Amino acid sequence: MAELDVAGMRQERFALAPDILLTPEGPQHDFVIAVDHGKITRVCAAVDYAGETPALPAVQRLSGRAIIPGFVDAHTHLGETFGKALIGGEPSQIWRRIWMPMEDALDPTGCYASAKWMFLEVLRGGHTGVVNYSLNDGEKNAAVHRAAQETGIRLVSAAGLDEFSIDSDGRERRVSRQAILDRAAEQIEQCKASGLLYPSVCCSSFHGNTPDTIAALAEFCAARNVLFQMHSNEHFPEVHDCILKFGKRPIELFAEIGVLGPGTLLHHVTLTTDIEIEHLRQTRTAVSYNPVASQWKGNAVAPALAYVSRGVRMGIGSDNTRADGFRALDAAESCQRVAHAMRVNDFSCGAAWTWVDAATRGSADACGQGQSFGSLVEGQAADFLVLDMERPETLPSWDFEWELVRYYNRDQIDAVVVDGKLVMASGRPVGWDDRSFLKEYAALATKVGSVPGIVRLHGPSTRYRPH
């Protein structure tokens, strides 16, 4: 196939006619998508577009290409970029042993490098947006925002404080509720700097806060239409601790204190009862399904099929595992098939559209921005991928969405467009030198990934080779 001509996508106004355009109604053939200053202005059949006003931009035909919405990573940790391979073979509950020491070692320069490094990974993997989870202070988050602006990615930016916490050195810290609310207010103000930034507030659930403080923080966010994030029902110890402390499972506790609602996003939710799922459904609380995290370091696989069938709002996240959107689709479907569908002989397993929709529109909706981006519809932001369809793995094409889930790969991404701007072409960023960046920060990445506080229990794979 000939190299994609991306010159048209460098303009403020352009129109593209791929072989397939993936809309909320499914794959469409012979359709046109038109973009004007970052917004999608027309999505229609090519014959209808041709008959409209000549003021519309001329159409560029993209033979052998498909256009799909960009993936949105509904859950990741930008401060943990430099330690992904350290978790290989590690038992669950690695946050104190690996992630806390690593994030504690990041100064603003480290936060900038870690975030930009991951933004490069996720853009290469087809993600046009990221939902971060962190308890960064203002200075560190400013560094993260600078990295986002330099790469052109869409970012749901997170910050927060906990009432009580223990750092990686075992020292206890306590802060007031007012300090927590002040930090949340500062975060909202910081995110006004860019149209691609969306504020969010996090807390470490009941492990770091009283129920009253969690409720106050959730109320604060709801009053300002700001996303509130927590991990919930992820591991056995968490559920057990909640029952011991409060006599209730985590989501039952959150329902009782009024934390659930359309502005709340709970991460992982792998260990949920029917009653808890009903709480999520009734309150329109969103969840992130993180299948690769379940494969690599989890106690269980979230009942994503149950969430979809019962109308729970759901996106797909990476949880800082790998940033390849297509492999996330594959994991989302295969985890459900093995954990839930095989035992009842469910061969459809939600069908492919379920996982494609969750990774795009569903993830945008889960972070409270479903009306702004995530779908190829008129009026939304122009965030999309141009895919090379003419590969042996994806020809002949019989069912495009199943092929997306099982056969497409990130090397088929010819272009990544965010807010109508070309940000990646043929796997390389537009407007900045990724190779120089990686070279400049390679030593820092190694240093952060090997700080003394990191403790690996399993150790490297070579240790287990037979002698």
N, C-alpha and C positions, 0 to 999 in steps of 0.2 A: 504494500500500500504506500502511496505517496505521502510524504510528510505533510502534516496539517499546516495550512496557511493560517496563522493566528493574527495576521495584520488587522483584519476586520474587528477582532475582539479587543483591540487596543483603542478603539474609538469610543466616544460617549454614546453613540447610537449605532446599533447594528441588528441584523436579523439573520437567523441561522435556520437551515432546513436540513436536519439530519435524516438518516433512514428511519430512526426510531426516536421518539420523544416520550419520556416516561412522565405521564400526568397522574393526578390522583385517580383517574378512571382507568389507568393501566397504560400499556405501551401503545402509542399512536404512530401510524405510518403516514408519511407525506404531510407532516405538520410543520409549521413555522413557529419559532419563538423570537419575538422582537424585544429589544432592550433599549431603554432610554434613560441615561444618567442613573444607572444602578437599579432601575425598576423594570420588571417585566411588564410590557405594555400590551402585547398581543400573544395569545396562544391559540392557534386556529389551524384549520386545514389549509394547505398551500393554495388550493383553488380559491378559497375565500380571501386569503391575504392578497392574492394577485389582483383581485377586483377592487381593492380599497384605494384610498387616497394616495396620490403619488408622493405626498409628504412623508410617508413611511420610508424607513431605510431600505435599500436594495437587499435582496436575499442572497446570502452566500450558501451555496449548496455544499453539504458535507456528506458526500457519498461514502458509504462504508463506515459511518460513525453513528453513535447514539449519544443522546444527551439525557442525563438523569440528574435529579437534585443532588447537591452535595450532601455527604454524610455529616451528621452532627454527633460528636462524642458527648453523650449525656453524663459522663462521669469520669474524670481523671484528676491526677494530682501533678501539677506542673513542677512542684519542688522535688519530685522523685525520679526525674528523668534519668539520672546517671547510675541507677542501681537496679535496673530491670533484671539483668541476668543473675544478680545475687540471690534472687528468690527461688532459683531452680532447686527443686527437691526439698525446700524448706517447709516445715509444718506451719499450720495456720497460726494466727496471732503474731505476725511478724512486725506489726507496727511499732512496738517498743524497741525491738532488737535491731531493726534495719531502717525503717522510714523516719522515725523520730530523730535519731542521731544524724541522719543525712540532711533532713530539713533544717535542723538546728545549726548545721555547719554552713548554711547558705547566708551570705551577706547580700546586699542589693546587687552586687555584680554577679554573684552566683545565681541569684533569682532570675536575673536577666538572661544569663547564658542557658540555664536550665529550661526556662520557658521558650526561648527562641529555638533551642535545639529540638524541643518537642513539637513546636509549631511546624518546623521543617518536616519532621516525621509525619505528623498528622496530615499536612497538606499533600505530601507524597502519597499518603494512603487514602486520599480522596475526601478528607474531612474539610468542610468549609467553615465549621463552627466547633467550638469546644466549650464545655461546661466544667470550670475548674472548681476544685474543693480545696480550700486552704484556710489557715488562721493567720495569714500574713498581716503585718502591720502596714501602715501607709507608705513608708519608704520602700519596703520590699514590693508592694503592689504597684507602685509607680514604675519600678523596673520591669515588672511583668507587662504592664500596659505599654511600655516603650517597645518591648519585643513584639507585642501583638501589632502595634502600629507599623513597625518596620516590615513585618511579613504580610500584612493585609488580611489576617484572619479575623473571623468574628468570634468574640470572646464573652462568655458569661463569667465575669470576674468575681471571685469570692474572697471574703475576709471575715474575721471574727475573733472573739475571745471566749475563754471558758472561765467560769467562776473559780474553779480549783483544778490544778493540773500538777503533774510531776514531770519535770524535764528529763532528758536522757541521762543526766547525772544524778537523778534521784532526788532533786530538790523540789520541795513543794512551793507552789505559787498560788496566791489567792488575789482575785480582783473583785471590785464591786459591780453590782448590776448596772449602775450608772455608767461605769467605765465601758462596760460591754455595749450599752446602747450608744454611747458616744462614738465608739469605734465603728458601729454599724452606720451611724449618720455620716461619719467621715468617708466611709466606703461609697456611699451613695453619691456624695459630692464629687469624689475622685472620678467616678465613671461618666461624668458629664463631659469629659474632655474629648470623647470620640463617639461618633454615631455607631461604631462597631463594638462598643463596650456596653455591657448590661450589668448592673449591680446585683450582687447576691450576698447573702449573709449565712455563715455556717456556725454550727456549734457541735461539740463532741457528745451530743446526746446526754443521757443521764449519768454517764461516766464522769463528766466534767461540770455538771450543772444540776441544781435542784429543779424539780418539776416546775416550780413557780417561775424560775428564771427562764426556762425554755418556753413556757407559755407567754411570758412577757416579751421575749424576743420575737416569737412567731406573730404576736399581735402587732408589734412594732412594724414588722415587714409587711403584714397584710394591709395595714393602714396606708402604706406607701407604695403598694403594688410592687414589692421587691421579692424576689425568689428567696425562700428559706430552705436550707439544705441540712440534712443529717444522714448519717449511716443508720441503718435499722435492720434488725432481725438477720444479721449477716452470719454470725457464728454461734455455736452452742454456748460458749461461756457468757456471751452477751445476753441471750435469752434467759439463761439460768440466773444470772446476776439480777436481772430486772424482776424476775419472779421472787427472788429472795428479798430484795429491797422493798418492793411495792406490791407484791401479791398479784402482779399482772404481767403479761407479755408486753414487749415494747410498744407495738402498735395499739394494743388495748390501753396502755398508759397514755399514749399520745392522744388517743380519741377522748379519753376522760378529761384531760387538761386543755382540750381545745386547740391542739397544735396542728391537727390534720386540716386540709383544705386545698383549694385549687392553686394556692401560692406556695405549697410545700412540696419538695422533691425528696423522696427517701431513696437511699442507695442500697442496692443489693437485694434486700427483702427476699432472701432465699428460704427462710424458715418461717412461713406464714401459715396460719390456720384458716379455715373457711370463715370464721368470725372476723379475723383480721382483714382478709380480702374484702369482706363486705364493708368493713369500716373504710377501706380505701376507696371502694366503689361509690359509697354513699356520699363521701366528702369530696370526691373528685381529686383526691391526692394523687400525685404522679410518682412513678417509680422508675429507677434505672435498672435494667437487666444487664448484668455484666458477665456474659458467658465464659469468656476466656479467663477471667478471674476465678470463676468456679472451677474451671479445668485445672488451673495451675496452683491455686492456694486456698480454695474454699472448702467449706463443710458440706455444701449442698448446691443444687441448681435451682434457681428461682422457678416457680410454676408459671412461666410466661404465657403458656397457652391458656391457663385459667385466667390470668389477668386480661388477656385480649378478649376471651369469650364472655367475660363478665363486665367488660367495659371499663377496666382500670386503665388510666392513662399511662403509657409506657414508652420509654426510649431505650436505646442500647448504648452502653458505655464500655470503655476499655479498662478503667481502673488502673491505668498505667501498666498495662501488660504489653500489648503491641498496638501500633497505630494504623494498621492496615484495615481499611473499612471492609474490603471484600472478605478477608479472613474472619472478621467479626460477624458478617452475615452467615458464613459457613458454620462458625461456632454456635451462633444463636440457634440455628436450625438443628444442628447435630446434637447439641446438649439437650434440647427438648425431646428429640427423637429417642435418645438413649435413656434419659431419666424419666420421661413421662409417657411418650407415645408408644414405645415398643411393648410395654406391658399390657396395652389394650389393643394392640394391632392397628394403631392409627398410622397408616402409611402417608397420609397427606401432611400430617404434623403442622397444621396451620397454613399449608401451602406457602410458596415462596414469597408471595406479596406481603404476608404478615411481617417478615423480617426486613424486607426492603422498606416497607412503610414505617416500621418502628425505628429504623436507623436514620431516617430522613425526617418526614413529617412528625412522627411520634416523638423523636428526641427534641425537636424544636418546640413542640407543644408541652413536653414535660418540663422544660425550663421556662415556660410561660411566654414563649415568643412564637407560637404557632401561627399567629396572624401576620407575622413580619417576615418569616423565612421558613424554609424547609420543604416547600412544594413549588412546582412549576405552574403557577397560576398567575393570572393578571393581577397586578397591584403589589405582589410580594417582591422582596429583594431578589436580584438575579444572582443566585448562588447555585452553580451547577458544574458538572463534569462533562467533558467531551471524551467519549470512549472509542477506541479502535475496535470495531467488531470483527475485522477480517483476520482472525487468528485461527489456527487449526483447532484449538480448544473450544472455540465458540462458533464454529461453522460446521454444518449448516445450522441455522437458528430455527428452533422449533418452539421454544417457550422462553422468552427473553428474561422474565423474572427468575425462573429456576436457574437459568444460565448465570445471572448475576450472583445468585447465592452460591452456586457450586463450581463455576468454571472461570469467571472473570478474575483478573489479577491486577495489582496496581501498576504493572508495566503497560497496561492497556489504557492508562489515563493519559490522553494527549494534552489536555488542558484543564486547569482548575480556575474557575471564575468566581470571585466573591464580590458582591455588591456591584456587579457589572464590570469589574476590573479583572483583567488577566493577571493572576498571581503565580501560576505555575504553568510551564510548557515543557512537555517531554521529560517530566520528572525533575526539572530544575526550576528554582525560583526566578521570578522576573523582577529585576530592579535591584538585586543584591547578590553577592558572591557567596554561595553556601560553602564552597570548598575552603575559601579563606577563613570564613567564620569557624568551621570545624577545626581547622588547623590552629587558629588563635586560642580556642578554648579547650583543646584536647587535654592539656595538662591539668587544667582546673577540674574537668570532668573526672579524671582519674583520681585526683586528690579528694574530691567530694565523695566519690564512691568507695573510698578506703579510709574514712575517718576512724579513729580508734574505737569509738563507741559502737560501731556496727558489729553485731554478733551473728555469725552463721552457725547453725546447729548441724545442718547436713553436710556442708562443705562442698568443694568442687566435685564434679562428676568423676574425674580421674581417680579420686580416692577409692572408688568402688569397683574399679577394674580388677578382675581376678589376677592373682599373681602366681 
